Amino acid sequence: MDMHYIRRGAGKPLLLIHGIGGSWRSWQLILDTLADAGREVIAVDLPGHGATPPLAGEVSTRTLADALTDFLRLNNLLGIDAVGSSMGARLVLELARRGGVLGAVVSLDPGGFWRSWEVPFFYYSVAASVRLVRLLQPLMPALTGNPVGRTALFAQFSARPWHLPPKLALDEMRAFAASPSFNELLYQLAYGEQQQGAPRGSIQAPLVIGWGRHDRVCPPQQAPRALALFPDARLHWFARSGHFPQWDTPEETVRLVLAVTSGENLPSLCLEDNTHVATSRSWTAVLGVGLALSVGSFWLLNRNK
């Protein structure tokens, strides 16, 4: 499968895989830093995202993983180190499970480990947010250009949405609205095939799962479920991050990626094993996300009339 991608830098190749509704621009806060550190960074647009056309037929984690494998084989990149975010984080876990596709892997806040009431909460909260984003497209430059608008739009996704760069915020809102595969992928993530695991000892390359302690899409109590399925993984907590560490704590994210993919001694990275799991500080904040999004956007919509 041919996918649109960008390359930056020179050195050992490093693949970046964005999340649902994103594009290669989802990595813009760390792309150049990784390249300047001596890596050839390859950031793809997944099928149905950015400049890559959608898949024919079913669109799911499984079919996207198949397409990525074909892309890597076509470009002689099998065995490449990889970083994934959100849905992309689940994709790199799936490819690590299959074996022979990736090298070292960093999985940032992987989706797909919801249980019970978390499933409809994830599905309906994100679906409602994206419907609103599509309706507000004519106002997006104004909304993303001020901290109140960014807070309303990204309350579920960032620990400090008011600090996000306006260009990043606008790029993400445009990409979310434009993705022809978003709706089907969202449903598949929530209600489709559950992620299979990999037995202990089956993944030989370094595998680190990073999780934001303030993640309101994939709450921190989901971390032990991921670790139970991938016992060869180590866990890194991002203390000041929401769902996207590359946005909220880009410098820490770069340090983690470079260390894991260069074979640095992992205990020095303040990694934790699966005996300690963080929990969300306040579920009130999580449940208030939808209200904040709706009220904030309504106020801004009327303010700009």
Buried (B, 14 or more C-beta within 10 A) or exposed (E): BEBBBBEBBEEEBBBBBBBBBBBBBBBBBBBEBBBEBEBBBBBBBBBBBBEBBBBEEEBBBBBBBBBBBEBBEEBEBEBBBBBBBBBBBBBBBBBBBBEEBBBBBBBBBBBBBBEEEBEEBBBEBBBEBBEBBEEBBEBBEBBBEEBBBBBBBBBBBBBBBBEBEBEBBBBBBBBBBBBEBBEBBBBBBBEBEEBEBBEEEEBEBBBBBBBBBBBBBBBBBBBBBBBEBBBBBBBBBBEEBBBBBBBBBBEBBBBBBBBBBBEBEBEEBEBBEBEEBBEBEEEEBBEBBBEBBBEBBEEBBEEEE
